[in-house]
Amino acid sequence: MTVNSSNAPGVKSLRHHTQSWASTQATWRFYHNEDVTFPMLSGPMLGLARSGVKESQSRYVLMAHDWCHINFAKHHSKLDKTKMSHALDVGYELQASLLVDANTGAPIAPAGLNLLTSNGIYQCRSQELQPKQSHLDSLFDSIHWQEQLDLDKPLVHVVDREADSAKDLRRLGSVHWLTRTKKGSTFRHEGQFKTAEIISRTISPDLKGVISLRGKEGYLFVGETTVELHRKSEKLASAAPTCRFVMSLVTD
């Protein structure tokens, strides 16, 4: 059994037909061994993550989180498929966490995998099948587990707009996170509730560098301010935490 690289999508079959058959059989025996648990399978992956983070020259590393659908509508032998976005979107949903070098943007290693089935969630860190959870509940459990991995550098968890929920983000406490916000989302800024769109208009961004924009030369501007993580529609019994509101602008 051989693999392409530390971030290859899977096991690679050998070129010669006899070697290919032998490697396929060996791989099947390895994966079909009931004594091999998910934490055991994820051990080498986490070892690679630890060494990769230690070798990184950045002050911190990014942990990118996302979901994808794996459609197996025509695979009738799979009995634990789940319906996802619609009746024909049947299969599994994978939530993956990927460590990324903050300086270069290069991937380091996967550091978390959750697979949703009709019966529950398989997790790389758990030996037994876990009950179903919402996206953010499952994700935040993974984040708190990843924070306990004792990696060599601080983590910044990057999630797309699905995580733009103030009450959920407040659950992360002192964890470092970065998420894309909707322009209509509100924050308390300078003593008043304002939308993200209005707050961004008050920021004077600085030019950070020249980038490639659709094959042409573009310019990246970044600016920031401090806001309270408090929506206008919420009533908080205690003070809302402060966070950095970062605006990025790309232009030609």
SERO-4910 file (N, C-alpha, C, O; in steps of 0.05 Angstrom, whole numbers):
BEGIN
 pado doro    nc1    nc2    nc3   cac1   cac2   cac3    cc1    cc2    cc3    oc1    oc2    oc3
  Met    A     17    -24      0      0      0      0     18     25      0     36     27     17
  Thr    A     13     43    -19     28     68    -20      8     91    -21    -15     88    -29
  Val    A     17    115    -14      1    139    -16     16    160    -31     41    158    -32
  Asn    A      2    179    -43     16    199    -60     31    219    -43     55    223    -48
  Ser    A     18    233    -25     31    254     -9     15    256     17     -5    242     22
  Ser    A     24    274     34     11    278     60    -17    287     58    -33    283     76
  Asn    A    -25    300     35    -52    310     32    -66    297      8    -84    309     -3
  Ala    A    -57    273      0    -70    259    -22    -98    251    -14   -104    247      9
  Pro    A   -116    249    -34   -144    242    -28   -148    214    -18   -169    207     -7
  Gly    A   -129    196    -22   -133    168    -13   -110    150    -22    -89    159    -31
  Val    A   -115    124    -18    -94    104    -25    -91    102    -55   -111    103    -70
  Lys    A    -66     99    -64    -60     97    -92    -54     68    -99    -39     55    -86
  Ser    A    -67     58   -121    -62     31   -130    -35     30   -145    -28     49   -159
  Leu    A    -21      8   -142      5      5   -156      0      0   -186    -21    -10   -194
  Arg    A     20      6   -202     16      5   -231     15    -23   -242     -3    -29   -258
  His    A     33    -41   -234     33    -68   -245      9    -84   -235      1    -81   -212
  His    A     -3   -100   -253    -29   -112   -246    -28   -131   -223    -46   -133   -207
  Thr    A     -5   -146   -221     -3   -165   -198      2   -150   -172    -10   -157   -151
  Gln    A     19   -130   -173     23   -113   -150     -2    -98   -142     -9    -94   -119
  Ser    A    -17    -89   -163    -41    -74   -158    -62    -91   -143    -75    -82   -124
  Trp    A    -65   -116   -151    -84   -134   -138    -75   -140   -110    -92   -140    -92
  Ala    A    -50   -145   -106    -40   -150    -79    -44   -126    -60    -52   -130    -37
  Ser    A    -38   -102    -70    -41    -79    -54    -71    -73    -48    -77    -64    -26
  Thr    A    -88    -79    -67   -117    -76    -63   -126    -95    -41   -142    -87    -24
  Gln    A   -117   -120    -42   -125   -140    -22   -115   -132      6   -129   -134     26
  Ala    A    -90   -123      7    -78   -114     32    -93    -90     44    -98    -89     68
  Thr    A   -101    -72     26   -116    -49     35   -143    -57     46   -152    -47     67
  Trp    A   -156    -75     32   -183    -84     40   -181    -98     68   -198    -93     85
  Arg    A   -160   -115     72   -157   -128     97   -152   -108    120   -162   -111    142
  Phe    A   -137    -87    114   -131    -67    134   -157    -52    142   -162    -49    166
  Tyr    A   -172    -43    122   -196    -28    129   -219    -45    140   -236    -36    154
  His    A   -218    -71    133   -240    -89    142   -234   -101    169   -250   -117    179
  Asn    A   -212    -94    181   -205   -105    207   -221    -91    229   -217    -67    234
  Glu    A   -239   -106    242   -257    -94    262   -241    -85    287   -252    -69    303
  Asp    A   -217    -95    290   -201    -87    314   -188    -59    310   -178    -48    329
  Val    A   -188    -49    286   -177    -23    280   -199     -2    284   -217      0    268
  Thr    A   -196     14    305   -216     34    311   -211     60    297   -189     64    286
  Phe    A   -231     78    297   -227    104    284   -205    120    297   -189    132    283
  Pro    A   -202    121    324   -180    135    336   -153    123    327   -133    138    324
  Met    A   -152     97    324   -127     84    315   -121     93    286    -98     99    279
  Leu    A   -141     94    269   -137    102    241   -128    131    239   -113    138    222
  Ser    A   -138    148    257   -132    176    256   -105    183    269    -96    205    267
  Gly    A    -93    163    283    -68    168    296    -46    178    278    -34    199    285
  Pro    A    -40    165    255    -20    176    237    -27    204    226     -9    220    223
  Met    A    -52    209    221    -61    235    212    -55    257    232    -45    278    225
  Leu    A    -60    251    257    -55    271    278    -25    274    283    -15    296    290
  Gly    A    -10    252    280     19    254    282     31    272    260     49    288    266
  Leu    A     20    269    236     29    286    214     21    315    220     37    334    214
  Ala    A     -2    320    232    -11    347    238      8    359    259     16    383    256
  Arg    A     15    345    279     33    355    300     61    363    288     71    384    294
  Ser    A     72    345    272     98    351    261     97    374    241    115    390    240
  Gly    A     75    375    225     72    396    205     69    424    218     80    443    209
  Val    A     54    425    240     50    450    254     77    459    267     83    483    266
  Lys    A     92    440    277    117    447    290    137    458    269    153    475    275
  Glu    A    136    447    245    155    456    224    146    483    211    163    496    198
  Ser    A    121    490    214    111    515    202    126    540    214    132    540    238
  Gln    A    131    559    197    145    584    205    125    605    214    134    627    223
  Ser    A    100    601    212     80    621    220     76    621    250     81    601    264
  Arg    A     67    644    261     62    646    290     38    630    299     36    623    322
  Tyr    A     20    625    281     -4    610    287    -11    594    262      0    599    241
  Val    A    -30    575    264    -39    560    241    -69    562    239    -83    566    259
  Leu    A    -79    560    215   -108    562    209   -120    534    210   -107    515    200
  Met    A   -144    531    220   -159    506    219   -184    512    203   -203    523    214
  Ala    A   -184    504    178   -207    509    161   -228    487    163   -221    463    162
  His    A   -253    494    167   -274    475    171   -295    478    149   -302    500    142
  Asp    A   -305    455    138   -326    457    118   -340    431    116   -331    410    127
  Trp    A   -363    431    101   -379    407     97   -381    401     67   -380    420     51
  Cys    A   -385    376     61   -390    369     33   -409    345     32   -409    329     51
  His    A   -424    342     11   -442    320      7   -429    299    -10   -416    305    -31
  Ile    A   -431    274     -2   -421    251    -18   -445    236    -28   -457    221    -13
  Asn    A   -451    239    -53   -476    227    -64   -472    198    -73   -455    192    -89
  Phe    A   -488    181    -61   -487    152    -67   -515    143    -74   -523    121    -66
  Ala    A   -530    159    -89   -558    153    -95   -561    126   -110   -581    113   -108
  Lys    A   -540    119   -127   -542     95   -143   -528     71   -130   -526     50   -143
  His    A   -517     74   -106   -503     52    -92   -523     40    -73   -525     47    -50
  His    A   -537     20    -83   -559      8    -67   -550    -11    -45   -566    -18    -28
  Ser    A   -524    -18    -45   -514    -36    -24   -509    -21      2   -506    -34     23
  Lys    A   -507      5      0   -502     21     25   -528     26     39   -546     40     29
  Leu    A   -530     15     63   -556     15     78   -558     38     98   -580     41    110
  Asp    A   -537     53    102   -539     75    122   -537    103    110   -529    122    123
  Lys    A   -546    104     84   -546    131     71   -567    148     84   -587    139     94
  Thr    A   -562    174     82   -581    194     93   -589    214     71   -574    220     53
  Lys    A   -614    223     73   -623    244     54   -613    271     63   -614    278     87
  Met    A   -602    286     44   -589    312     51   -606    335     41   -627    341     54
  Ser    A   -599    348     19   -614    372     11   -641    366     -2   -659    383      0
  His    A   -643    343    -15   -669    336    -28   -670    306    -32   -651    292    -25
  Ala    A   -692    296    -43   -697    268    -43   -676    252    -60   -671    229    -53
  Leu    A   -665    265    -80   -645    251    -97   -616    255    -86   -598    242    -96
  Asp    A   -613    273    -67   -587    278    -55   -583    259    -31   -588    267     -8
  Val    A   -576    235    -37   -575    213    -17   -546    203    -15   -533    198    -35
  Gly    A   -536    200      9   -509    190     13   -500    197     41   -512    189     61
  Tyr    A   -477    211     42   -465    218     68   -456    247     67   -451    259     46
  Glu    A   -455    259     91   -445    286     93   -419    286    109   -418    276    132
  Leu    A   -398    297     98   -371    297    111   -365    325    120   -366    344    105
  Gln    A   -358    327    146   -347    352    157   -318    347    162   -310    330    177
  Ala    A   -301    363    149   -272    360    151   -259    385    161   -269    407    157
  Ser    A   -237    381    176   -221    403    186   -193    400    176   -181    379    179
  Leu    A   -183    421    163   -156    420    150   -138    442    162   -145    465    162
  Leu    A   -115    433    171    -95    452    181    -81    466    157    -73    452    138
  Val    A    -78    492    158    -67    507    136    -45    526    148    -49    539    168
  Asp    A    -22    527    134     -1    545    142    -10    574    137    -18    581    115
  Ala    A     -9    590    158    -19    618    156     -1    636    139    -11    656    128
  Asn    A     24    629    136     42    645    119     40    639     90     39    657     73
  Thr    A     39    613     83     40    605     55     13    597     44      9    596     19
  Gly    A     -7    590     61    -32    580     51    -31    551     43    -51    540     33
  Ala    A     -9    537     48     -6    509     41    -20    491     61    -19    497     85
  Pro    A    -33    470     52    -45    451     71    -24    436     87     -3    429     76
  Ile    A    -29    431    112    -11    416    129    -20    388    133     -6    369    126
  Ala    A    -45    384    143    -56    357    147    -85    360    156    -92    380    168
  Pro    A   -101    339    150   -128    339    162   -125    336    192   -107    323    202
  Ala    A   -144    348    207   -143    346    236   -171    341    248   -176    349    271
  Gly    A   -188    329    232   -215    323    242   -233    315    220   -234    328    199
  Leu    A   -248    292    223   -267    283    203   -292    272    218   -290    256    236
  Asn    A   -315    282    209   -341    272    219   -358    264    195   -361    279    176
  Leu    A   -369    240    196   -385    230    174   -414    225    183   -418    208    201
  Leu    A   -433    240    172   -461    237    180   -474    215    163   -472    215    139
  Thr    A   -487    196    177   -502    174    164   -531    175    175   -537    192    192
  Ser    A   -548    157    165   -575    156    175   -576    147    204   -596    152    218
  Asn    A   -555    133    213   -555    122    240   -541    140    261   -545    136    285
  Gly    A   -526    159    251   -511    176    270   -486    187    257   -485    189    232
  Ile    A   -467    195    273   -442    208    263   -418    191    270   -414    185    294
  Tyr    A   -402    184    250   -376    171    255   -355    194    258   -354    212    242
  Gln    A   -340    192    280   -319    213    285   -292    200    286   -289    177    297
  Cys    A   -272    214    276   -245    203    276   -234    200    305   -216    184    310
  Arg    A   -246    214    324   -236    214    351   -252    195    369   -245    192    393
  Ser    A   -274    183    359   -292    167    376   -293    138    365   -296    134    341
  Gln    A   -292    119    383   -293     91    375   -322     83    367   -325     67    349
  Glu    A   -341     94    381   -369     87    376   -384    108    359   -376    131    358
  Leu    A   -405     99    346   -422    117    331   -435    137    350   -445    129    371
  Gln    A   -435    162    342   -446    184    359   -473    193    350   -479    190    326
  Pro    A   -490    203    368   -517    213    360   -514    236    340   -494    250    340
  Lys    A   -535    240    324   -536    262    306   -537    289    321   -548    291    342
  Gln    A   -524    309    309   -523    336    320   -527    356    297   -524    349    274
  Ser    A   -533    380    305   -534    402    285   -506    407    275   -486    399    288
  His    A   -503    421    253   -477    428    242   -459    442    263   -437    433    267
  Leu    A   -470    463    275   -453    478    293   -447    464    319   -425    467    330
  Asp    A   -466    448    329   -461    433    354   -438    413    349   -420    410    365
  Ser    A   -440    399    326   -420    379    319   -393    393    315   -372    383    324
  Leu    A   -393    416    300   -369    430    294   -355    440    320   -331    438    323
  Phe    A   -371    452    338   -359    464    362   -348    443    381   -329    447    395
  Asp    A   -361    419    381   -349    397    396   -322    389    385   -303    384    400
  Ser    A   -320    389    358   -294    383    345   -273    404    351   -250    398    357
  Ile    A   -282    430    351   -263    452    357   -252    450    385   -228    453    389
  His    A   -269    444    404   -260    442    432   -241    418    435   -221    419    450
  Trp    A   -246    396    420   -228    373    420   -201    381    408   -180    374    418
  Gln    A   -202    395    385   -177    403    371   -160    422    388   -136    421    386
  Glu    A   -173    438    405   -159    456    422   -143    441    443   -124    452    455
  Gln    A   -151    416    448   -137    399    469   -115    382    457   -104    365    471
  Leu    A   -109    385    431    -89    368    418    -61    376    424    -42    361    417
  Asp    A    -57    398    438    -30    407    446    -12    411    422     11    402    422
  Leu    A    -22    424    401     -6    430    378     14    452    385     10    466    405
  Asp    A     35    455    369     57    472    376     51    502    374     65    519    385
  Lys    A     29    509    360     22    537    355     -7    541    360    -23    523    358
  Pro    A    -15    566    365    -43    573    369    -59    567    344    -49    570    321
  Leu    A    -84    560    347   -102    555    324   -121    578    320   -130    591    339
  Val    A   -127    584    295   -149    602    288   -168    586    271   -161    578    249
  His    A   -192    582    281   -212    566    267   -227    583    247   -239    603    254
  Val    A   -227    574    221   -239    589    199   -264    574    190   -262    551    181
  Val    A   -287    587    191   -312    575    183   -326    595    165   -324    620    169
  Asp    A   -341    585    145   -355    604    127   -380    615    141   -383    612    165
  Arg    A   -397    627    126   -419    643    136   -439    627    153   -455    639    168
  Glu    A   -439    601    151   -457    585    167   -453    590    197   -471    586    213
  Ala    A   -429    597    205   -422    601    233   -428    630    242   -421    637    264
  Asp    A   -441    646    225   -447    673    232   -471    674    251   -492    685    244
  Ser    A   -467    664    275   -488    663    295   -475    672    322   -459    658    333
  Ala    A   -484    695    331   -471    707    355   -473    689    379   -453    685    393
  Lys    A   -497    679    384   -500    662    408   -484    637    407   -474    627    428
  Asp    A   -480    626    383   -463    602    380   -433    609    382   -418    595    395
  Leu    A   -425    631    370   -397    639    371   -388    646    400   -365    642    407
  Arg    A   -407    656    415   -400    662    443   -394    637    459   -380    638    480
  Arg    A   -404    614    450   -398    588    463   -368    581    461   -358    565    477
  Leu    A   -354    592    442   -326    585    437   -308    598    458   -284    590    460
  Gly    A   -318    617    473   -302    629    495   -276    642    484   -277    660    468
  Ser    A   -253    632    495   -228    644    487   -215    632    462   -193    639    455
  Val    A   -230    614    449   -220    602    424   -218    624    402   -236    641    400
  His    A   -197    623    386   -193    642    364   -209    632    340   -206    609    332
  Trp    A   -225    650    328   -242    641    305   -243    664    285   -239    687    291
  Leu    A   -250    657    260   -254    676    238   -277    665    221   -275    643    212
  Thr    A   -298    682    218   -320    673    201   -329    696    183   -325    720    190
  Arg    A   -340    690    161   -351    710    142   -379    718    152   -396    700    156
  Thr    A   -384    743    154   -410    752    164   -428    762    142   -418    771    121
  Lys    A   -454    761    146   -473    772    127   -474    802    130   -470    813    152
  Lys    A   -479    816    108   -478    846    110   -500    857    128   -497    879    138
  Gly    A   -521    842    132   -543    851    148   -541    844    178   -557    852    194
  Ser    A   -520    828    185   -516    820    213   -509    845    229   -494    862    220
  Thr    A   -520    846    254   -515    870    270   -495    864    293   -493    842    302
  Phe    A   -480    885    300   -461    884    322   -464    911    337   -474    930    326
  Arg    A   -455    911    362   -454    936    377   -427    949    371   -406    938    378
  His    A   -428    973    359   -404    987    351   -405   1015    360   -424   1030    353
  Glu    A   -386   1023    377   -385   1051    388   -411   1058    402   -421   1080    399
  Gly    A   -422   1038    417   -445   1043    433   -472   1041    419   -493   1044    432
  Gln    A   -472   1034    393   -497   1032    378   -497   1006    362   -476    995    355
  Phe    A   -521    995    357   -524    972    340   -523    981    311   -537    999    303
  Lys    A   -505    968    296   -502    974    268   -500    948    252   -491    928    262
  Thr    A   -507    949    226   -503    926    209   -474    925    201   -459    945    202
  Ala    A   -466    901    192   -438    898    183   -432    916    159   -410    926    156
  Glu    A   -452    921    142   -448    938    119   -442    967    128   -425    980    116
  Ile    A   -457    977    147   -453   1004    157   -426   1007    171   -412   1026    168
  Ile    A   -419    987    187   -394    987    202   -370    988    182   -351   1003    186
  Ser    A   -372    973    161   -350    972    141   -346    999    128   -323   1005    120
  Arg    A   -367   1015    126   -363   1041    113   -348   1061    131   -338   1081    121
  Thr    A   -346   1055    157   -332   1073    175   -302   1066    177   -287   1081    190
  Ile    A   -294   1044    164   -266   1035    165   -250   1046    142   -259   1046    119
  Ser    A   -226   1056    147   -208   1065    126   -187   1043    123   -168   1042    138
  Pro    A   -190   1026    103   -171   1003    100   -144   1012     89   -142   1033     76
  Asp    A   -124    996     96    -97   1001     87    -90    982     64    -99    959     64
  Leu    A    -73    991     45    -64    974     24    -44    954     35    -24    961     48
  Lys    A    -50    928     30    -33    907     41    -15    894     20      5    881     27
  Gly    A    -22    897     -5     -5    885    -26    -19    882    -52    -42    887    -55
  Val    A     -3    872    -72    -13    867    -99    -19    838   -101     -3    821    -92
  Ile    A    -42    831   -113    -50    803   -116    -59    798   -144    -61    817   -160
  Ser    A    -63    773   -151    -73    765   -177   -104    764   -176   -115    750   -159
  Leu    A   -117    780   -193   -146    782   -193   -156    775   -221   -155    792   -239
  Arg    A   -167    751   -224   -178    742   -249   -157    745   -272   -163    754   -294
  Gly    A   -132    738   -266   -111    739   -285    -99    766   -289    -81    770   -305
  Lys    A   -108    786   -274    -97    813   -275    -86    821   -248    -90    807   -228
  Glu    A    -73    844   -248    -62    855   -224    -84    868   -207    -99    885   -217
  Gly    A    -86    860   -182   -105    872   -164    -92    881   -138    -69    876   -133
  Tyr    A   -108    895   -122    -97    906    -97   -115    898    -73   -139    898    -75
  Leu    A   -102    890    -52   -116    881    -28   -114    902     -6    -93    911      2
  Phe    A   -138    911      3   -140    930     25   -153    916     49   -172    901     45
  Val    A   -142    921     73   -153    909     97   -155    930    119   -136    946    123
  Gly    A   -177    930    133   -180    948    156   -196    934    177   -209    914    172
  Glu    A   -195    944    201   -209    931    223   -218    951    244   -208    973    246
  Thr    A   -237    942    261   -246    957    284   -255    937    305   -255    913    300
  Thr    A   -263    947    328   -272    930    350   -302    932    353   -313    954    353
  Val    A   -315    909    356   -344    909    360   -351    890    383   -334    874    392
  Glu    A   -375    892    393   -385    873    413   -402    852    398   -418    858    381
  Leu    A   -398    827    406   -413    805    393   -441    803    405   -447    785    422
  His    A   -458    821    396   -484    824    408   -503    833    385   -499    854    374
  Arg    A   -524    817    379   -543    824    359   -564    843    371   -570    843    395
  Lys    A   -575    859    353   -596    878    362   -620    864    373   -634    875    390
  Ser    A   -626    840    363   -650    826    371   -646    810    397   -666    798    407
  Glu    A   -622    810    408   -616    795    432   -618    811    458   -615    835    458
  Lys    A   -624    797    479   -623    808    506   -602    792    522   -607    769    528
  Leu    A   -580    805    528   -558    791    542   -559    798    572   -561    822    579
  Ala    A   -557    778    589   -556    783    618   -529    793    626   -526    807    646
  Ser    A   -508    786    611   -481    794    618   -469    808    594   -480    809    572
  Ala    A   -446    820    598   -433    836    577   -425    817    554   -415    795    558
  Ala    A   -429    827    530   -421    812    506   -391    814    502   -380    835    508
  Pro    A   -379    793    492   -350    794    487   -343    812    464   -360    815    446
  Thr    A   -320    824    464   -311    840    442   -296    823    422   -284    803    429
  Cys    A   -297    831    397   -282    816    376   -273    836    355   -283    859    354
  Arg    A   -255    828    338   -245    844    317   -263    841    292   -268    819    284
  Phe    A   -271    863    281   -287    864    257   -267    871    234   -258    894    233
  Val    A   -262    852    216   -242    856    195   -256    859    168   -272    843    161
  Met    A   -249    880    154   -260    884    127   -237    881    107   -216    893    110
  Ser    A   -242    865     86   -222    863     65   -235    872     39   -259    866     34
  Leu    A   -220    886     22   -229    896     -3   -209    890    -25   -185    896    -22
  Val    A   -218    878    -46   -201    872    -69   -210    888    -93   -234    887   -100
  Thr    A   -192    903   -105   -200    919   -128   -178    919   -149   -155    912   -143
  Asp    A   -185    928   -173   -164    929   -194   -157    958   -200   -140    963   -217
***
